[in-house]
Amino acid sequence: MGRLIYITVIFIFLSLFSYGQNRTIRGTVTTDDGQPLPGVTVIKKGTFYGTTTDFNGRYSLDKLTQDDTLRFSFMGYMPTEIAISDKEEINIKLTASARNLDAVVVTALGIKRESREIGYTTESFSGEEIERSNSTSVLTALSGRSAGVQISSPDGIDGGTTRITIRGNNNLTSTNQPLIVVDGVPLENDPGLTDIGRGQ
């Protein structure tokens, strides 16, 4: 009888130990106003083990212990760390960081990256610099301001068609014109277009 009790106690102890060593944490990550945040990185602090939130801001991460700490991070928001302790569900709200937003660059594919994380250079010009050029065309105002970019007016008329060449001609069958995107709307610098082709 005594041996049976001893075995039972050991079994219970091992079960509790196993539970403490292998825990699954679930939750939702939202903004300050309650909007779900997809793509938030959720990792076990001090490791590379983790996951990301889905479209609804939900996540699930297993193989955790009560001594672990979860780190939540997302570009443009302050990172947050939460100790698991006895929790089984962790819902948090991330606070926007104006400092981090200033470092964000939107790539050609619409993907947001920090400027130091992308493998190529980016250049920006303020509206005041454009105004000081005294040019009637926004495109010609950028001429000579960016390395590897050639901007010219083939017809020689101020306000006429503008040709942009980046790092030389690399296509024999096309016009080699770059894609221009304004406020998320792609515009074509086609000489046949009255306004856009004239850089207005």
N, C-alpha and C positions, 0 to 999 in steps of 0.2 A: 504493500500500500504506500509506504514511504517512498519507494523508488518511483512509483507511478506519479506521485505528487511532484517529485523532483524533476522528472522528465517533462511534466506539464508546465512547470514554472520555466524551465529552459526554453521550451517551445514558444511560450508567450513572450519571453524576453527577446528571442531571435526574431519573432514576428514584428515586435515593436521596433527593434533595431533596423530591420529591413524596411519598414515603413518610413522611418526617419531618414534612411539613406537613399530612398528612391521615391521622390515626390513629384507630382505633376502640378504645375502652376498655370492657371488660366486667367484671362482678364481682357480688358478693353482699354485702349489708349485713345484719348480724345483731346481736343483743344480746350482752351478756357471757356469757350461758349458751347461746349458739348458736341462739337462736330467730330466724327471718327477720323483718325489719322492712319491711312494705309501706308505701308512701307517703313514703319518705325522699326529700328533695330533694337532687339531685346536680347541681351547676352548675359551670361553668368560672369560676374565681375572677376577680372583677373585671368580670364580665358577667352578663347575665340568661339566657344560653344554658345549657340543661340539660335534665334529665329527672327522673322519679321512679321509685322501685323498684316492681316489681309485687308480686303477692300473695306470691310466694316470696322477696321481698327482692332479686331480680335486677334489674340495669340494664344499659343499653348506650348509649354516647354516642360519636358520631363527630365528624369535623372538628376533631380535637385535635392538638396538637404535643407534642413531648417537653419543651418549655419551659413547658407549661401546668400548672396546679394545680387539682385537683378539691376542691370543698368539699361535705361531707356534713352535712346538718342535719335534725333531726327534733324536734318539740316534746317536751320532757321529757328530752332527751338532749343531751350536750355536743357541739357542732359539731366536726368533724374536717376537717383539710386534708391532702391527700396530693399530693406532686409526682409527675407522670407519669414523667418521665425516660425510661428505656427499657422501662417496664412495658407490658404488653398486657392484664393482668388485675389488678384491684385489689379485694381482698376485705378488708373492715374490720369491726370490732366497735365499736358506739357504746356509750358509758357513760352510764348514767342520771344525771340531774342533779336532785337534790331541790329545788334553788332554782327551777328552771324548772317543776317539777310544781306548786309552790304557786300559780303564776300561771295555771294552766289552768282554763278555764270550759267546762263541757259545755252546749251549746246545746240548744234544744228538739228539734232533729233528731238529737241524739246526736253532734254534731260537736265535737271539742275545739278550742278557740281560746284564745289568750292574752286576758286581760281587756282589755288595751289595744287589741286588734285588732277587737273587736266594736263595732258601731255603736249600742249601747244600754247603759244602766246595769244593773248587777247588784247585788243586796243580799244579805247573809248575816247570820245571827244564830246565836250560840253557844247550846249547851244550857243554859249558866248563865243567860243572859238569859231563856230560856223558863221556867226554874225560879223565877226571881225574880218573875215575874208572878203567882204563886200562883193560876193559872187551872187548872181541871180539864180544859180542852181545849187541845190544842196550837194549833189554828187561832185560837181567841179570844185566845190569848196573843200572837199576832202582830198583833193589832189596834192601829192607830195607829203602827206601827213602820216602815211602808213608804209612800212617797209615791204617791198615786194608787190605793191599795188600800183598799177598804172591807170590813171583816169585821163581820158582825152576826149576832145570833140572833133570827130572826123570831118564834119562839114565846116568847121572853123567859125561857126556862128555862135555868138553868146546866147545861151539858152536853148541851143539846138540839141541834137542827139548826143548822148554821152556814152562812151565805150569804157567798160571796166575790165581790166585784165589782172588776174591774181597769179603771181609767179609764172608768168608767160603763158603762151598758147599751148594747151595740152590735149586738144581735140581737133582733128582734121575736118570733121563733118558737122560740127556745131559752132555756135557763135562764141563759145567760151565765156558767156556772160554769167556772173554769179547770181544766186538766188537772193533776193532782197525780201526781208520779212519785217513788217511794220506792225507793232502791237499784235503779233501772232498771225497776221495776214500776209501770205506770200504775194509779192508783187514781181512782175516780170519787166526787166529793163529792155523792152523791145523797141527798136527805133521806130517801128510803125505805130506805136501808141503815142497819142498826142501829149498827155501829161507825164506819165511815168517815164517814157522814153526820153523826155527832155529833162528828167531829174527834178520835176517840180512837185 
